[in-house]
Structures are given as C-alpha cells and as structure tokens.
Amino acid sequence: MRLPLILALVGWSTATAQSVANPNRIRPLIARMESGTGGQVLACDVTPIKPALNFSFRYQAGYSVTVPMKQYFGSGHSWTTLIQITPKAEGKRPVYLVSQASLPNIPKTNVESRSGGAYLLGEGAYDVRWMLVDNSNRVCRKSWRVEVRRARSESKVRVSMPADTVWEIGLRGSRQLPTATDDAAPMRLTIFLHTAPMFARRTRMRGNDQITLLSTVSALLERLPAKYVRLVLFNLDKQKELYRKDDFQLRDMYQVYESMSNIELGLVDYQVLQNRMGHVDLLSDLVNRELAEAQQSDLVLFLGPTTRFLDRMPNELVEKPAGLGPHFYYFQLVPGPFQQDAMLTDSIKSTLSRVGGKTLVIHNPGEFAKAIERRGPRGRVPAPRRFSPSGQS
C-alpha cells in the first residue's frame, strides 16, 4: 500500500490552492490562531522557504510541511490551513491565506505526507504565523519572519509587485500592469512555448515546471507592448501541438494550465515511436505555418527548457521568408546546475538558425528581464529584416 498512498498524497498536495480570505468570514479560525492554545497537538514539521524572484518578476516564498500519516486511518479526514502574513511597515494590516483539502483513504502506514504552499511578497519584512487544523481538532503551529531583499543580480530588474504587499498565487494574470517606460509601438507577437520539464531527463511535468513556464508567459504579456498575441504550446516527445490560441489574453491562462496538466509524458503513442524524426517535422511545421500567415507577427519567440533532441534541422524543411520577415528568438531556459546543456545545439536552436533567429540562454529571472529588453532599443520592435540567401540577417 505504500506506493499508492504516496501517489495519492502527491496528487492531493498539488491540487490544493491557497486563497486570500476575508477576515470577517474566518473569525473563529483567526481566534484559534491568536490564542496559541486549544486542541490536541498534531505532529508535523514545517520548514519556511526563503523568498526568491520568480520568472513573473515577483518574489515567491512559502513553506513545506511533513506530516506522519500514522496519525490517521481510513477515510473522511481533512485539513484546513491558515496563514497570517503581516507586513512590518507602519499601517499595514495582516493578510490571511486559507486552504482546505480532503485526504485520500489512508491505510495503516508509516509513510509521511510532504506538501506545502507558496505566496507572493513585495520587498519588505513580514511576520508569518502558520496553523494546520485537522478534522479531529488537532493543531500544528509555526511562526517565522521573512525579509525580501534584492540580490545584486536583481538590482536592475523592475519588480512587478508593490513593496509590503501579499498576494496569492493564481492563474488570473496580472493585478498591476507595469507602467510603460517608453513609447514603443505595439507589436504582433507569437509565443511558441516548449511545454516540457525544466530538466530534459525527467519524464513528468512537476508543479515547479508549470509555475516557471506560466510565469514566463505572463511576464512577456505584461512587459512586451503587444497588440496581438498568438500562443502555441507544443511538446517534442509527443510530436504534437498541445494548445493554440489567437488573440491570447492573460485571462486565458487557466486554459494553458489545463493543457500542461493533461500532458502524459510517460505514455508514448506507437506512431510516435515509429517516426523518429517527428520532432523535427513538428518544429518545421510550426515555423512554416507561422511564415504562411497572411499577417505575420513582428516577433516570433520560442520559449522553454532545453530539449533532449540534438538533431539538426535540414535546410530544405524550413521555408525562407520572401523579402521581409519576422524576428525570431529562442529564450532557452537553463537551470543553474545544468548550464553545460546550453553549450549544445538542440533541435529548437538549430531550427531558429535556419531563419536567422537568435538564441538567448537564460539561467535566472534577472537574465530573463535582460532578454526581454533585448528585443530592441528602448523596448522598440526592431525593423523588419530582409533575408539573405544564406538565411542570415
């Protein structure tokens, strides 16, 4: 029973969500937290997670919690989690985050459940109080302090969140659009999102992978002066498009999340196994279809982790634009421990080279911010390019 239980708990923990609560509606729960007493003790271990700038240019903090499941047996068990986060700045009131979840049927076991939560913070100092209450009225408590400060590498990043502010993590898009810093003309933008694990050797999309990819998309829509956006999700292992939406808006982000959640990388279709170069065909189809659009985008951006495929794109598979064409970029996301992977020319990078595209390797949010700025001087869309016979601009 050990493995099924672990899988059940993993599925449960990734499904829970914390949301900001109106204090007037949770008065009994707040009173329980503030009293510091009452109820039997629930054994658990809570570890705060230090804030870090994420790819939506907001500081993400949180916690991980481990609960010995020998404290439970059978069905009908549930947890309610309350977090009180109070900015230390004068005049700021506490913000409350609440989540509720039902546990799966639990046999006799010594397995520990590992889950956690996350929230967004502006720059500043905060006091955090955390409480978990189960259906048997048992309680686990923890308190800590958080300080959000910019690292040296983040000094020039325009943070997309006010100081001394607490937000929940959601899929509704931006709450506060950054103020424009230049008079750049609006552009037409196409984003090809390589929907895959951040580490090429993994066969499962993890929660952190999804958050990173969703953050990069939301940041691009917030920071680039786009009047029209086409978003396409694709996966090379599956050799298919997962999602396509013209005139994409931040409010459509939940559709993107669902498309990521439904991908099953561990299952491979027999036809995919037969077509060993299907990933190359997919990439050429994406580019050729984009170039065949009646009204082309000004900027075509491939975005995502390094692929494990290193096949070169044959010249004859990618059409060359006639005359003027869009600018192509590949924002290649490479986690710090795997920087050596960026030295390899993967199939996406090879495809972009056939249309004169540029590859920018990105290891952290600071480099991502710089990459966005490199789309043109002072945020302007570069002038259309005329392609030479060699395909280089």
ZIBEL-V452412 format. One record per helix or strand of 3 or more residues. SS is the DSSP state (h for helix, s for strand). FROM is the first residue (numbers start at 1). TO is the last residue. If there is no record, write none. Layout:
[[SS,FROM,TO] [SS,FROM,TO]]
This chain:
[[h,2,15] [s,19,21] [h,23,25] [h,27,35] [s,45,53] [s,59,68] [h,69,71] [s,78,87] [s,95,102] [s,112,121] [s,124,134] [s,139,148] [h,152,154] [s,187,194] [h,207,223] [s,226,235] [s,240,245] [h,250,261] [h,270,274] [h,278,291] [s,299,305] [h,315,317] [s,327,333] [h,336,343] [h,347,353] [s,358,362] [h,365,373] [h,377,379]]
